[in-house]
């Protein structure tokens, strides 16, 4: 019985990690506050989708290059979010300075 429970737990963990590895980058930059950064996030998302489609169509890992490109797109998305957050902090500092 313990082996079955351990196997179930291990399988669940593998599925969760796989889901995270293949998760699409999220779009979380405000269009209202940062339209250019939000547009960049949209392009990153589209590129990620196209690479996923290429992986499916080719039915092989393309020597890991497609996955590496997806990882770099995820990194780019994180940097876009960080840029928006930095702009928000700068804007708040400017508002406080004007008061």
N, CA, C and O atoms as a GROMACS GRO file, in nm:
protein
  396
    1UNK      N    1   0.082  -0.120   0.000
    1UNK     CA    2   0.000   0.000   0.000
    1UNK      C    3   0.087   0.126   0.000
    1UNK      O    4   0.057   0.223  -0.070
    2UNK      N    5   0.194   0.123   0.079
    2UNK     CA    6   0.283   0.240   0.085
    2UNK      C    7   0.346   0.269  -0.052
    2UNK      O    8   0.361   0.385  -0.090
    3UNK      N    9   0.381   0.163  -0.124
    3UNK     CA   10   0.441   0.182  -0.255
    3UNK      C   11   0.344   0.250  -0.349
    3UNK      O   12   0.384   0.335  -0.429
    4UNK      N   13   0.217   0.215  -0.341
    4UNK     CA   14   0.116   0.276  -0.428
    4UNK      C   15   0.100   0.424  -0.394
    4UNK      O   16   0.091   0.507  -0.484
    5UNK      N   17   0.098   0.457  -0.266
    5UNK     CA   18   0.085   0.597  -0.223
    5UNK      C   19   0.208   0.676  -0.266
    5UNK      O   20   0.196   0.788  -0.316
    6UNK      N   21   0.326   0.619  -0.248
    6UNK     CA   22   0.450   0.686  -0.288
    6UNK      C   23   0.452   0.709  -0.439
    6UNK      O   24   0.492   0.816  -0.486
    7UNK      N   25   0.410   0.608  -0.515
    7UNK     CA   26   0.406   0.621  -0.660
    7UNK      C   27   0.308   0.730  -0.702
    7UNK      O   28   0.337   0.809  -0.792
    8UNK      N   29   0.193   0.735  -0.636
    8UNK     CA   30   0.093   0.838  -0.665
    8UNK      C   31   0.146   0.978  -0.637
    8UNK      O   32   0.126   1.070  -0.717
    9UNK      N   33   0.212   0.993  -0.525
    9UNK     CA   34   0.271   1.123  -0.489
    9UNK      C   35   0.378   1.165  -0.589
    9UNK      O   36   0.383   1.279  -0.634
   10UNK      N   37   0.464   1.071  -0.623
   10UNK     CA   38   0.570   1.100  -0.719
   10UNK      C   39   0.512   1.138  -0.855
   10UNK      O   40   0.559   1.233  -0.918
   11UNK      N   41   0.412   1.065  -0.899
   11UNK     CA   42   0.348   1.095  -1.027
   11UNK      C   43   0.285   1.234  -1.025
   11UNK      O   44   0.297   1.308  -1.122
   12UNK      N   45   0.219   1.268  -0.916
   12UNK     CA   46   0.157   1.401  -0.903
   12UNK      C   47   0.262   1.511  -0.910
   12UNK      O   48   0.241   1.613  -0.975
   13UNK      N   49   0.374   1.490  -0.843
   13UNK     CA   50   0.480   1.590  -0.844
   13UNK      C   51   0.536   1.608  -0.986
   13UNK      O   52   0.562   1.721  -1.028
   14UNK      N   53   0.556   1.500  -1.058
   14UNK     CA   54   0.608   1.507  -1.194
   14UNK      C   55   0.511   1.584  -1.283
   14UNK      O   56   0.553   1.666  -1.366
   15UNK      N   57   0.383   1.558  -1.268
   15UNK     CA   58   0.283   1.627  -1.348
   15UNK      C   59   0.283   1.777  -1.317
   15UNK      O   60   0.275   1.858  -1.409
   16UNK      N   61   0.292   1.814  -1.190
   16UNK     CA   62   0.294   1.956  -1.153
   16UNK      C   63   0.416   2.026  -1.208
   16UNK      O   64   0.406   2.137  -1.260
   17UNK      N   65   0.532   1.964  -1.197
   17UNK     CA   66   0.655   2.024  -1.249
   17UNK      C   67   0.648   2.038  -1.400
   17UNK      O   68   0.691   2.139  -1.455
   18UNK      N   69   0.594   1.937  -1.468
   18UNK     CA   70   0.580   1.945  -1.614
   18UNK      C   71   0.487   2.058  -1.653
   18UNK      O   72   0.514   2.130  -1.750
   19UNK      N   73   0.379   2.074  -1.580
   19UNK     CA   74   0.284   2.182  -1.611
   19UNK      C   75   0.351   2.317  -1.595
   19UNK      O   76   0.328   2.407  -1.676
   20UNK      N   77   0.433   2.333  -1.494
   20UNK     CA   78   0.504   2.460  -1.475
   20UNK      C   79   0.606   2.483  -1.585
   20UNK      O   80   0.625   2.596  -1.630
   21UNK      N   81   0.672   2.378  -1.627
   21UNK     CA   82   0.775   2.392  -1.730
   21UNK      C   83   0.716   2.433  -1.864
   21UNK      O   84   0.782   2.501  -1.943
   22UNK      N   85   0.593   2.393  -1.890
   22UNK     CA   86   0.531   2.423  -2.019
   22UNK      C   87   0.425   2.532  -2.009
   22UNK      O   88   0.353   2.557  -2.105
   23UNK      N   89   0.416   2.597  -1.894
   23UNK     CA   90   0.316   2.703  -1.878
   23UNK      C   91   0.354   2.823  -1.962
   23UNK      O   92   0.472   2.859  -1.972
   24UNK      N   93   0.256   2.883  -2.021
   24UNK     CA   94   0.281   3.002  -2.102
   24UNK      C   95   0.311   3.120  -2.012
   24UNK      O   96   0.260   3.129  -1.900
   25UNK      N   97   0.393   3.212  -2.062
   25UNK     CA   98   0.418   3.332  -1.983
   25UNK      C   99   0.287   3.409  -1.965
   25UNK      O  100   0.207   3.420  -2.058
   26UNK      N  101   0.267   3.461  -1.846
   26UNK     CA  102   0.144   3.536  -1.820
   26UNK      C  103   0.155   3.681  -1.864
   26UNK      O  104   0.264   3.737  -1.871
   27UNK      N  105   0.042   3.739  -1.894
   27UNK     CA  106   0.038   3.881  -1.927
   27UNK      C  107  -0.017   3.953  -1.806
   27UNK      O  108  -0.133   3.935  -1.770
   28UNK      N  109   0.066   4.034  -1.743
   28UNK     CA  110   0.022   4.099  -1.620
   28UNK      C  111   0.063   4.245  -1.612
   28UNK      O  112   0.063   4.304  -1.504
   29UNK      N  113   0.099   4.304  -1.724
   29UNK     CA  114   0.131   4.447  -1.727
   29UNK      C  115   0.005   4.522  -1.771
   29UNK      O  116  -0.062   4.482  -1.866
   30UNK      N  117  -0.026   4.627  -1.701
   30UNK     CA  118  -0.147   4.705  -1.729
   30UNK      C  119  -0.140   4.774  -1.865
   30UNK      O  120  -0.046   4.848  -1.894
   31UNK      N  121  -0.241   4.748  -1.949
   31UNK     CA  122  -0.249   4.816  -2.079
   31UNK      C  123  -0.269   4.966  -2.058
   31UNK      O  124  -0.217   5.046  -2.136
   32UNK      N  125  -0.343   5.002  -1.956
   32UNK     CA  126  -0.373   5.144  -1.932
   32UNK      C  127  -0.247   5.220  -1.892
   32UNK      O  128  -0.223   5.330  -1.941
   33UNK      N  129  -0.167   5.162  -1.803
   33UNK     CA  130  -0.048   5.234  -1.754
   33UNK      C  131   0.074   5.220  -1.844
   33UNK      O  132   0.154   5.312  -1.856
   34UNK      N  133   0.088   5.104  -1.907
   34UNK     CA  134   0.210   5.075  -1.986
   34UNK      C  135   0.172   5.006  -2.117
   34UNK      O  136   0.198   4.886  -2.132
   35UNK      N  137   0.112   5.077  -2.211
   35UNK     CA  138   0.066   5.012  -2.334
   35UNK      C  139   0.178   4.947  -2.416
   35UNK      O  140   0.157   4.842  -2.476
   36UNK      N  141   0.294   5.007  -2.418
   36UNK     CA  142   0.404   4.949  -2.497
   36UNK      C  143   0.456   4.820  -2.433
   36UNK      O  144   0.483   4.723  -2.503
   37UNK      N  145   0.471   4.820  -2.302
   37UNK     CA  146   0.517   4.699  -2.233
   37UNK      C  147   0.412   4.589  -2.240
   37UNK      O  148   0.446   4.472  -2.257
   38UNK      N  149   0.286   4.626  -2.229
   38UNK     CA  150   0.178   4.527  -2.241
   38UNK      C  151   0.177   4.467  -2.381
   38UNK      O  152   0.155   4.347  -2.397
   39UNK      N  153   0.200   4.549  -2.482
   39UNK     CA  154   0.207   4.499  -2.620
   39UNK      C  155   0.325   4.403  -2.635
   39UNK      O  156   0.313   4.300  -2.701
   40UNK      N  157   0.438   4.437  -2.573
   40UNK     CA  158   0.554   4.348  -2.579
   40UNK      C  159   0.522   4.214  -2.514
   40UNK      O  160   0.562   4.109  -2.565
   41UNK      N  161   0.451   4.217  -2.402
   41UNK     CA  162   0.411   4.091  -2.338
   41UNK      C  163   0.322   4.009  -2.431
   41UNK      O  164   0.333   3.886  -2.435
   42UNK      N  165   0.235   4.076  -2.503
   42UNK     CA  166   0.147   4.005  -2.596
   42UNK      C  167   0.228   3.937  -2.705
   42UNK      O  168   0.199   3.824  -2.743
   43UNK      N  169   0.331   4.006  -2.756
   43UNK     CA  170   0.417   3.947  -2.858
   43UNK      C  171   0.494   3.827  -2.803
   43UNK      O  172   0.510   3.726  -2.872
   44UNK      N  173   0.541   3.838  -2.679
   44UNK     CA  174   0.611   3.726  -2.615
   44UNK      C  175   0.518   3.605  -2.607
   44UNK      O  176   0.557   3.492  -2.637
   45UNK      N  177   0.394   3.630  -2.566
   45UNK     CA  178   0.295   3.524  -2.555
   45UNK      C  179   0.269   3.458  -2.690
   45UNK      O  180   0.263   3.336  -2.699
   46UNK      N  181   0.256   3.539  -2.795
   46UNK     CA  182   0.233   3.485  -2.930
   46UNK      C  183   0.353   3.402  -2.976
   46UNK      O  184   0.336   3.296  -3.036
   47UNK      N  185   0.473   3.450  -2.949
   47UNK     CA  186   0.594   3.376  -2.988
   47UNK      C  187   0.599   3.242  -2.916
   47UNK      O  188   0.634   3.140  -2.976
   48UNK      N  189   0.564   3.242  -2.790
   48UNK     CA  190   0.560   3.118  -2.711
   48UNK      C  191   0.462   3.019  -2.774
   48UNK      O  192   0.493   2.901  -2.788
   49UNK      N  193   0.343   3.070  -2.811
   49UNK     CA  194   0.241   2.985  -2.874
   49UNK      C  195   0.292   2.926  -3.005
   49UNK      O  196   0.270   2.808  -3.032
   50UNK      N  197   0.360   3.006  -3.086
   50UNK     CA  198   0.411   2.959  -3.215
   50UNK      C  199   0.520   2.852  -3.197
   50UNK      O  200   0.525   2.755  -3.273
   51UNK      N  201   0.605   2.871  -3.098
   51UNK     CA  202   0.708   2.770  -3.071
   51UNK      C  203   0.643   2.640  -3.025
   51UNK      O  204   0.684   2.532  -3.068
   52UNK      N  205   0.542   2.650  -2.939
   52UNK     CA  206   0.470   2.530  -2.895
   52UNK      C  207   0.406   2.459  -3.014
   52UNK      O  208   0.410   2.336  -3.023
   53UNK      N  209   0.348   2.536  -3.106
   53UNK     CA  210   0.288   2.478  -3.226
   53UNK      C  211   0.393   2.409  -3.312
   53UNK      O  212   0.369   2.302  -3.367
   54UNK      N  213   0.510   2.470  -3.323
   54UNK     CA  214   0.619   2.410  -3.401
   54UNK      C  215   0.664   2.279  -3.336
   54UNK      O  216   0.691   2.181  -3.406
   55UNK      N  217   0.672   2.278  -3.204
   55UNK     CA  218   0.711   2.155  -3.135
   55UNK      C  219   0.609   2.044  -3.162
   55UNK      O  220   0.647   1.930  -3.187
   56UNK      N  221   0.482   2.079  -3.157
   56UNK     CA  222   0.377   1.980  -3.182
   56UNK      C  223   0.381   1.932  -3.326
   56UNK      O  224   0.370   1.812  -3.352
   57UNK      N  225   0.398   2.023  -3.419
   57UNK     CA  226   0.398   1.987  -3.561
   57UNK      C  227   0.519   1.901  -3.597
   57UNK      O  228   0.508   1.810  -3.678
   58UNK      N  229   0.632   1.930  -3.536
   58UNK     CA  230   0.754   1.856  -3.569
   58UNK      C  231   0.768   1.727  -3.489
   58UNK      O  232   0.847   1.640  -3.526
   59UNK      N  233   0.693   1.716  -3.381
   59UNK     CA  234   0.690   1.595  -3.298
   59UNK      C  235   0.828   1.550  -3.251
   59UNK      O  236   0.853   1.430  -3.238
   60UNK      N  237   0.915   1.644  -3.225
   60UNK     CA  238   1.041   1.612  -3.159
   60UNK      C  239   1.092   1.739  -3.091
   60UNK      O  240   1.037   1.848  -3.112
   61UNK      N  241   1.194   1.726  -3.012
   61UNK     CA  242   1.234   1.838  -2.926
   61UNK      C  243   1.324   1.941  -2.993
   61UNK      O  244   1.363   2.038  -2.928
   62UNK      N  245   1.360   1.923  -3.120
   62UNK     CA  246   1.445   2.015  -3.195
   62UNK      C  247   1.577   2.040  -3.121
   62UNK      O  248   1.626   2.153  -3.111
   63UNK      N  249   1.632   1.931  -3.070
   63UNK     CA  250   1.760   1.934  -2.997
   63UNK      C  251   1.757   2.028  -2.876
   63UNK      O  252   1.861   2.079  -2.834
   64UNK      N  253   1.639   2.051  -2.822
   64UNK     CA  254   1.626   2.134  -2.703
   64UNK      C  255   1.621   2.283  -2.730
   64UNK      O  256   1.601   2.362  -2.638
   65UNK      N  257   1.639   2.323  -2.855
   65UNK     CA  258   1.642   2.466  -2.887
   65UNK      C  259   1.506   2.533  -2.870
   65UNK      O  260   1.498   2.647  -2.824
   66UNK      N  261   1.401   2.463  -2.907
   66UNK     CA  262   1.267   2.521  -2.891
   66UNK      C  263   1.236   2.543  -2.743
   66UNK      O  264   1.182   2.647  -2.706
   67UNK      N  265   1.270   2.445  -2.661
   67UNK     CA  266   1.246   2.460  -2.517
   67UNK      C  267   1.330   2.574  -2.460
   67UNK      O  268   1.282   2.650  -2.376
   68UNK      N  269   1.454   2.586  -2.504
   68UNK     CA  270   1.540   2.695  -2.458
   68UNK      C  271   1.481   2.830  -2.499
   68UNK      O  272   1.484   2.925  -2.421
   69UNK      N  273   1.428   2.839  -2.621
   69UNK     CA  274   1.365   2.963  -2.666
   69UNK      C  275   1.245   2.997  -2.577
   69UNK      O  276   1.223   3.113  -2.544
   70UNK      N  277   1.167   2.895  -2.540
   70UNK     CA  278   1.052   2.919  -2.452
   70UNK      C  279   1.097   2.968  -2.314
   70UNK      O  280   1.033   3.054  -2.255
   71UNK      N  281   1.206   2.913  -2.265
   71UNK     CA  282   1.260   2.958  -2.136
   71UNK      C  283   1.306   3.104  -2.145
   71UNK      O  284   1.284   3.182  -2.052
   72UNK      N  285   1.370   3.139  -2.255
   72UNK     CA  286   1.415   3.277  -2.273
   72UNK      C  287   1.297   3.373  -2.289
   72UNK      O  288   1.302   3.487  -2.242
   73UNK      N  289   1.190   3.327  -2.354
   73UNK     CA  290   1.069   3.410  -2.364
   73UNK      C  291   1.008   3.432  -2.226
   73UNK      O  292   0.960   3.541  -2.195
   74UNK      N  293   1.010   3.329  -2.144
   74UNK     CA  294   0.960   3.344  -2.007
   74UNK      C  295   1.046   3.445  -1.931
   74UNK      O  296   0.993   3.527  -1.855
   75UNK      N  297   1.177   3.438  -1.951
   75UNK     CA  298   1.267   3.534  -1.888
   75UNK      C  299   1.238   3.675  -1.939
   75UNK      O  300   1.237   3.770  -1.860
   76UNK      N  301   1.216   3.690  -2.069
   76UNK     CA  302   1.184   3.821  -2.126
   76UNK      C  303   1.055   3.875  -2.064
   76UNK      O  304   1.046   3.994  -2.033
   77UNK      N  305   0.957   3.789  -2.046
   77UNK     CA  306   0.831   3.831  -1.984
   77UNK      C  307   0.854   3.882  -1.842
   77UNK      O  308   0.795   3.982  -1.801
   78UNK      N  309   0.938   3.813  -1.768
   78UNK     CA  310   0.969   3.856  -1.631
   78UNK      C  311   1.039   3.993  -1.632
   78UNK      O  312   1.012   4.076  -1.546
   79UNK      N  313   1.126   4.015  -1.729
   79UNK     CA  314   1.195   4.144  -1.739
   79UNK      C  315   1.099   4.256  -1.778
   79UNK      O  316   1.112   4.369  -1.731
   80UNK      N  317   1.002   4.224  -1.864
   80UNK     CA  318   0.901   4.324  -1.902
   80UNK      C  319   0.820   4.363  -1.778
   80UNK      O  320   0.793   4.481  -1.755
   81UNK      N  321   0.782   4.264  -1.700
   81UNK     CA  322   0.708   4.293  -1.577
   81UNK      C  323   0.793   4.377  -1.482
   81UNK      O  324   0.743   4.472  -1.421
   82UNK      N  325   0.921   4.343  -1.469
   82UNK     CA  326   1.010   4.420  -1.382
   82UNK      C  327   1.024   4.564  -1.431
   82UNK      O  328   1.033   4.656  -1.350
   83UNK      N  329   1.027   4.583  -1.563
   83UNK     CA  330   1.036   4.719  -1.618
   83UNK      C  331   0.912   4.799  -1.581
   83UNK      O  332   0.922   4.916  -1.544
   84UNK      N  333   0.794   4.737  -1.591
   84UNK     CA  334   0.670   4.805  -1.554
   84UNK      C  335   0.670   4.840  -1.404
   84UNK      O  336   0.628   4.949  -1.366
   85UNK      N  337   0.716   4.747  -1.322
   85UNK     CA  338   0.722   4.773  -1.178
   85UNK      C  339   0.819   4.887  -1.147
   85UNK      O  340   0.791   4.970  -1.061
   86UNK      N  341   0.933   4.891  -1.218
   86UNK     CA  342   1.030   4.999  -1.198
   86UNK      C  343   0.968   5.133  -1.238
   86UNK      O  344   0.987   5.234  -1.170
   87UNK      N  345   0.894   5.134  -1.349
   87UNK     CA  346   0.828   5.257  -1.392
   87UNK      C  347   0.724   5.302  -1.289
   87UNK      O  348   0.710   5.421  -1.261
   88UNK      N  349   0.653   5.206  -1.232
   88UNK     CA  350   0.555   5.239  -1.129
   88UNK      C  351   0.622   5.300  -1.007
   88UNK      O  352   0.572   5.398  -0.951
   89UNK      N  353   0.735   5.242  -0.965
   89UNK     CA  354   0.807   5.297  -0.849
   89UNK      C  355   0.856   5.438  -0.879
   89UNK      O  356   0.847   5.527  -0.794
   90UNK      N  357   0.908   5.458  -0.999
   90UNK     CA  358   0.957   5.590  -1.038
   90UNK      C  359   0.843   5.692  -1.036
   90UNK      O  360   0.859   5.804  -0.988
   91UNK      N  361   0.730   5.652  -1.088
   91UNK     CA  362   0.613   5.741  -1.091
   91UNK      C  363   0.570   5.778  -0.949
   91UNK      O  364   0.536   5.894  -0.924
   92UNK      N  365   0.571   5.682  -0.858
   92UNK     CA  366   0.534   5.711  -0.719
   92UNK      C  367   0.634   5.805  -0.654
   92UNK      O  368   0.595   5.895  -0.578
   93UNK      N  369   0.763   5.786  -0.681
   93UNK     CA  370   0.865   5.877  -0.626
   93UNK      C  371   0.843   6.019  -0.677
   93UNK      O  372   0.853   6.115  -0.601
   94UNK      N  373   0.814   6.031  -0.806
   94UNK     CA  374   0.789   6.162  -0.864
   94UNK      C  375   0.667   6.228  -0.802
   94UNK      O  376   0.668   6.348  -0.774
   95UNK      N  377   0.562   6.152  -0.779
   95UNK     CA  378   0.441   6.205  -0.716
   95UNK      C  379   0.471   6.256  -0.576
   95UNK      O  380   0.424   6.363  -0.537
   96UNK      N  381   0.548   6.178  -0.499
   96UNK     CA  382   0.584   6.220  -0.361
   96UNK      C  383   0.671   6.344  -0.362
   96UNK      O  384   0.659   6.431  -0.275
   97UNK      N  385   0.759   6.352  -0.460
   97UNK     CA  386   0.848   6.466  -0.469
   97UNK      C  387   0.769   6.595  -0.499
   97UNK      O  388   0.804   6.703  -0.450
   98UNK      N  389   0.665   6.583  -0.578
   98UNK     CA  390   0.582   6.700  -0.614
   98UNK      C  391   0.497   6.748  -0.497
   98UNK      O  392   0.457   6.865  -0.495
   99UNK      N  393   0.469   6.662  -0.403
   99UNK     CA  394   0.380   6.699  -0.290
   99UNK      C  395   0.443   6.794  -0.194
   99UNK      O  396   0.380   6.833  -0.096
   0.00000   0.00000   0.00000
